[in-house]
Amino acid sequence: MKKPGGSSLLLLGVGTMLTSMVISGALLGYGLDAWLNTRPLFMLILGCLGFVGGMIKVYKMLSRPDASG
């Protein structure tokens, strides 16, 4: 039997996962841009890659909620 609060915790994890992947991609891109003096090229590229990776992770989390990872 499933707990009633399980779906809300899953959605909280999904939102956190997506946000953290986008922010970490943008921060890594910002660091590369500062190092290579190419603002805002890498920040935009890695931010978009973080968004795409986050969406893939969210899709996997929501398609099989009982499987971990």
BELDA-V339359 format. One record per residue. N is the residue number from 1. D_LAST is the distance of its C-alpha to the last C-alpha in whole Angstrom. Layout:
n->{N/N}
d_last->{D_LAST/D_LAST}
This chain:
n->{1/2/3/4/5/6/7/8/9/10/11/12/13/14/15/16/17/18/19/20/21/22/23/24/25/26/27/28/29/30/31/32/33/34/35/36/37/38/39/40/41/42/43/44/45/46/47/48/49/50/51/52/53/54/55/56/57/58/59/60/61/62/63/64/65/66/67/68/69}
d_last->{21/19/20/21/19/16/16/17/15/12/14/15/11/11/15/14/11/14/16/15/14/18/20/18/20/23/24/23/25/28/28/29/31/33/33/34/36/35/34/32/31/28/27/27/25/22/22/22/19/17/18/17/14/13/14/12/9/10/11/8/7/11/12/10/9/10/7/4/0}
